[in-house]
Amino acid sequence: MLYGTLSLDWDLRDIVVIFDIIKIIRTMKEKLLSYSEMEVYSGTSISDESRFNETLARFDELNAEDPNKLLIEGGEMAKELFFAHALFNKTLDLAPDASESLLLAARSQHLCRWKLSRSEYPEGRVGYLKWRQKLKELHAEWAADVLDEKGYPSEMLDLVKTLNLKENIKSNPDCQILEDALCIVFLEYQYEALAEKYEDDKVVSIVQKTLKKMGPLGIEQAHEMTFSERPQKLLVQAVEG
């Protein structure tokens, strides 16, 4: 997964990010509207549509509190709210018949991520990994609290927790789909900024490590994506390397 391989924590403070606004509006604005309608889940099995929608709304309410904002079409949007929808949408793109637990995990994958700052842990890889592990545990815990609040049974809490903790990625198809979706979202919205920040060899290495974590479906989509000249060249080198 690109997020885990990179020391990228969905925090753009260290990267100068220039979003392709037209692309965002065409993909995100339309999907944010269309995904509010339950026919989008026609291939899925939702146990209780009202509860499901209320749970998504609660996740959105919490992520909307993110103090980090993105400028979109002249307005602001909480960063984690944006990426939660992007991940949810991409999960549905990859798996139109996605399970209810997978969709819930996709919407809550990085729930309230800003609440645990990287600065609370020592510099270096060891400190970074400890911070990332604690974040995963907190995301899973906070998501479980919401699910419990909305009346989901313990079985669903356990399923979503397993996905949010990314356990058994290669043996759990839902977890692999979630991992692929995370990767594609990164490529679509953050990869070019990363390529601008690092030297060629580092970018190529990061992408190669990332591709190893992806499944065939995610890799297929990654191969179909196009970028500006240098990021595209580095992606091809990583694939061929």
FIMAR-758847 format. One record per residue (C-alpha): x, y, z; residue number from 1. Coordinates in steps of 0.5 Angstrom, whole numbers. Layout:
residues N
X;Y;Z;NUM;
...
END
This chain:
residues 241
0;0;0;1;
3;7;-2;2;
1;10;4;3;
4;5;9;4;
10;4;5;5;
12;12;4;6;
12;16;10;7;
6;19;8;8;
1;20;13;9;
-4;23;9;10;
-2;30;12;11;
0;35;7;12;
4;40;11;13;
11;37;9;14;
9;37;1;15;
7;43;-3;16;
0;40;-6;17;
-3;43;-13;18;
-9;39;-14;19;
-12;38;-21;20;
-19;42;-19;21;
-22;40;-25;22;
-21;33;-24;23;
-23;33;-17;24;
-30;36;-19;25;
-31;31;-24;26;
-30;25;-20;27;
-31;28;-13;28;
-37;32;-13;29;
-41;28;-18;30;
-40;22;-13;31;
-41;25;-7;32;
-48;27;-10;33;
-49;20;-13;34;
-47;16;-7;35;
-52;19;-3;36;
-57;14;-6;37;
-58;7;-4;38;
-58;5;-12;39;
-51;5;-12;40;
-50;-1;-7;41;
-55;-5;-12;42;
-49;-10;-12;43;
-48;-10;-4;44;
-52;-13;1;45;
-53;-8;7;46;
-57;-11;13;47;
-60;-4;15;48;
-60;2;10;49;
-62;7;15;50;
-57;5;20;51;
-52;4;14;52;
-53;11;12;53;
-53;14;19;54;
-47;11;21;55;
-43;14;14;56;
-46;21;16;57;
-43;20;23;58;
-36;18;20;59;
-37;24;16;60;
-39;29;22;61;
-33;27;25;62;
-28;27;20;63;
-31;34;18;64;
-28;37;25;65;
-21;36;21;66;
-18;43;22;67;
-13;41;16;68;
-17;44;10;69;
-17;43;2;70;
-19;48;-3;71;
-24;46;-7;72;
-28;50;-13;73;
-27;56;-8;74;
-29;53;-2;75;
-26;49;4;76;
-27;42;5;77;
-24;38;11;78;
-18;34;9;79;
-20;27;12;80;
-27;28;10;81;
-25;29;3;82;
-20;23;3;83;
-25;18;7;84;
-30;20;1;85;
-25;18;-4;86;
-23;12;-1;87;
-30;10;-1;88;
-31;11;-8;89;
-25;8;-10;90;
-27;2;-6;91;
-34;1;-10;92;
-30;2;-16;93;
-26;-4;-15;94;
-32;-8;-12;95;
-39;-6;-14;96;
-41;-12;-10;97;
-37;-10;-4;98;
-39;-12;3;99;
-42;-8;8;100;
-36;-9;13;101;
-32;-7;7;102;
-35;0;6;103;
-36;1;13;104;
-28;0;14;105;
-27;5;7;106;
-31;10;10;107;
-27;10;17;108;
-20;8;15;109;
-17;14;17;110;
-22;17;22;111;
-20;23;26;112;
-13;22;24;113;
-11;29;26;114;
-12;27;33;115;
-5;24;34;116;
1;28;31;117;
7;25;29;118;
11;30;33;119;
8;26;39;120;
13;20;37;121;
21;20;37;122;
24;22;30;123;
26;16;25;124;
23;10;23;125;
22;7;29;126;
18;12;32;127;
15;13;26;128;
12;6;26;129;
10;6;33;130;
6;12;31;131;
3;9;25;132;
1;3;29;133;
-2;7;34;134;
-6;11;29;135;
-9;4;26;136;
-11;2;33;137;
-14;8;34;138;
-18;9;28;139;
-21;2;29;140;
-23;3;36;141;
-26;10;34;142;
-30;6;28;143;
-32;1;33;144;
-35;6;38;145;
-39;9;32;146;
-41;2;30;147;
-43;0;37;148;
-47;7;38;149;
-51;6;31;150;
-53;-1;34;151;
-49;-6;30;152;
-47;-13;33;153;
-41;-15;35;154;
-39;-19;29;155;
-40;-13;25;156;
-35;-9;29;157;
-30;-15;29;158;
-30;-15;21;159;
-29;-8;21;160;
-24;-8;26;161;
-20;-13;22;162;
-20;-9;16;163;
-18;-3;19;164;
-12;-6;22;165;
-11;-9;16;166;
-10;-16;18;167;
-9;-22;14;168;
-8;-18;7;169;
-6;-23;3;170;
-11;-28;5;171;
-17;-23;6;172;
-20;-21;-1;173;
-24;-15;3;174;
-17;-13;6;175;
-14;-13;-1;176;
-19;-9;-4;177;
-18;-4;1;178;
-11;-4;0;179;
-11;-3;-7;180;
-16;3;-6;181;
-12;6;-2;182;
-6;6;-7;183;
-10;8;-12;184;
-13;14;-8;185;
-6;16;-7;186;
-4;15;-14;187;
-9;20;-16;188;
-9;25;-11;189;
-2;25;-8;190;
3;21;-12;191;
6;27;-17;192;
7;32;-10;193;
11;26;-7;194;
15;25;-14;195;
17;33;-14;196;
19;32;-6;197;
24;26;-7;198;
30;24;-12;199;
29;19;-17;200;
31;13;-14;201;
27;14;-8;202;
21;15;-11;203;
22;9;-16;204;
24;5;-9;205;
17;7;-6;206;
13;5;-12;207;
16;-2;-12;208;
15;-3;-5;209;
8;-1;-6;210;
6;-5;-12;211;
9;-11;-8;212;
3;-10;-3;213;
-2;-9;-9;214;
-7;-15;-12;215;
-8;-16;-19;216;
-14;-11;-19;217;
-10;-5;-16;218;
-4;-6;-21;219;
-8;-7;-27;220;
-12;0;-25;221;
-5;3;-23;222;
-2;1;-30;223;
-8;5;-33;224;
-6;11;-30;225;
-2;17;-33;226;
2;23;-30;227;
6;29;-32;228;
13;27;-35;229;
17;25;-29;230;
12;22;-25;231;
10;18;-31;232;
17;16;-32;233;
19;14;-25;234;
12;10;-25;235;
14;6;-31;236;
21;5;-28;237;
19;2;-22;238;
14;-3;-26;239;
20;-5;-30;240;
25;-5;-25;241;
END
